[in-house]
Amino acid sequence: MDAVTNPLAGPGQQSAQRGDLRQTATESGDAKLRAIAEQLEASFLAEMLKHAGAGASRESFGGGAGEDQFGSFLRQAHAEEIAKAGGIGLAEHLFEALKERNDGIL
């Protein structure tokens, strides 16, 4: 309830409610920033796997014209799983940098 739906709410209660809303918004924003950081780490890892030759074996998908495209999907899936499992720690550093920058804007 807020002051509109509860006219008896005092200033302290209204302030607490605003604080709860800010906390929820901050937690939601942190979750979004963490997801973005994880996606960036996954993209970085996919490029590293590509240059390391992961999924480059000609026998991976039995040959054919679309093998290169499917190899990139496989590398991306591997990179996403590596990032979800904690990756190389890049996502955490990216998250902290994004959070610091985002907090400076707000």
LINGI-V132066 format. One line per field, one symbol per residue. psi: psi as a letter, one per 30 degrees, with the letter a starting at -180 (. if undefined). A space follows every 50 residues. Layout:
psi=???
//
This chain:
psi=kafefiffkleeeeeeeeeeeeeeeeeeeeeeeeeeeeeeeeeeeeeeee ffgkgfkfgeggalegeeeeeeeeeeeeeeeeeegfbgfeeeeeeeeeee eeefe.
//
